[in-house]
Amino acid sequence: MGSEEEGLEAFLDRLLDVLHAPDERASYRAFCRKYPRAVLEEALSRVASARTIRKSPGALFTYLVKKLA
C-alpha cells in the first residue's frame, strides 16, 4: 500500500469516528477519492466542531465537501 493510500486509510479512520459510521468505510473511501484532501479535511473539521446537526454527521460532511469543492 502506497503512502497516499495509507494516508487515506488514516483519514478514513478519523472520518468514521467523527461520523459515527464504522460500517461505511467502503462508501466513504470511494467518496473521498473524488475530492482533494484539503476539502475533505476542512469539511471534517466543520462537522467535528458543529454544535447542532439537523440530519446526520454523514449528511453534513457530504454536503460540505460538495459545497467546498
C-alpha positions as CSV (number, residue, x, y, z in Angstrom):
1,M,0.0,0.0,0.0
2,G,1.5,3.4,-1.0
3,S,1.8,6.3,1.3
4,E,-1.1,8.1,-0.3
5,E,-3.3,5.1,0.2
6,E,-2.1,4.8,3.8
7,G,-2.9,8.5,4.3
8,L,-6.4,7.9,3.0
9,E,-6.9,5.0,5.4
10,A,-5.7,7.1,8.4
11,F,-8.1,9.9,7.3
12,L,-10.9,7.3,6.9
13,D,-10.3,6.1,10.5
14,R,-10.8,9.7,11.8
15,L,-13.7,10.4,9.5
16,L,-15.6,7.3,10.5
17,D,-15.0,8.1,14.2
18,V,-16.4,11.6,13.8
19,L,-19.3,10.5,11.7
20,H,-20.1,7.5,14.0
21,A,-20.2,5.3,10.8
22,P,-17.8,2.4,11.3
23,D,-19.6,0.2,8.8
24,E,-19.4,2.7,5.9
25,R,-15.7,2.5,5.2
26,A,-16.0,1.3,1.6
27,S,-18.6,4.0,0.7
28,Y,-16.6,6.9,2.2
29,R,-13.4,5.6,0.7
30,A,-14.9,5.8,-2.8
31,F,-16.4,9.2,-2.0
32,C,-13.1,10.6,-0.6
33,R,-11.1,9.5,-3.6
34,K,-13.1,12.0,-5.7
35,Y,-12.1,15.2,-3.8
36,P,-8.9,16.9,-2.7
37,R,-7.7,16.1,0.8
38,A,-7.8,19.8,1.8
39,V,-11.5,19.9,1.0
40,L,-12.1,16.7,3.0
41,E,-10.1,18.0,6.0
42,E,-12.0,21.3,6.0
43,A,-15.4,19.6,5.9
44,L,-14.4,17.1,8.6
45,S,-13.2,19.9,10.8
46,R,-16.5,21.7,10.4
47,V,-18.5,18.6,11.2
48,A,-16.4,17.9,14.3
49,S,-17.0,21.4,15.6
50,A,-20.7,21.7,14.7
51,R,-22.8,22.4,17.7
52,T,-26.0,21.1,16.1
53,I,-26.6,18.9,13.1
54,R,-30.0,18.6,11.6
55,K,-29.8,15.3,9.8
56,S,-26.7,13.3,10.4
57,P,-22.9,13.9,10.6
58,G,-22.5,12.0,7.4
59,A,-25.1,14.1,5.5
60,L,-23.4,17.3,6.7
61,F,-20.0,16.0,5.7
62,T,-21.1,15.1,2.2
63,Y,-22.9,18.4,1.8
64,L,-19.9,20.4,2.9
65,V,-17.5,18.5,0.7
66,K,-19.6,19.2,-2.4
67,K,-20.1,22.8,-1.4
68,L,-16.4,23.4,-0.7
69,A,-15.1,21.6,-3.8
